[in-house]
Amino acid sequence: MGKKVSVSTLVGLLAATALAGQPALHTTAAERTAGEARDGGALAMASCVEGSPPLVFARADQRALLDMADRERFEGAALSLYKVLDRHAFASVQIMLWDKGPGEWVYVSVLPVDGDTQRSCFTATFAAEPFEFTPALIHKYFPGAGRT
């Protein structure tokens, strides 16, 4: 149970800005993965860190933005687990809970691109396993889904 965080994109958290809407995803032929076989395509979210690869979601992947209370709970726990994070890093970030695949739930920090709520990028990913409240959030946002 190691602490897995995408350190290459962690720097983006330090430049967090406000996000008011659902993160925008785009379909891309170049970024299609094995998920394409299940659902006919893939969706990609660009990294906020130039040169880093995008996150690729299968269309059928479950994902949801956490509400404010759950986001604050995640932020507090992440700051406690990952001392490298700045206290203000999450101030204006949205957090997405994503079912990446069997047994692999991931938290994703999301920012708007140049303040545009229709275009978003991600700054970091966090394995959900170290957070004891993850099963409750899975049940809340994805009723009927197991922790798998």
Order of alpha helices (4+ residues) and beta strands (2+ residues): beta-alpha-beta-beta-beta-alpha-beta-beta-beta-alpha
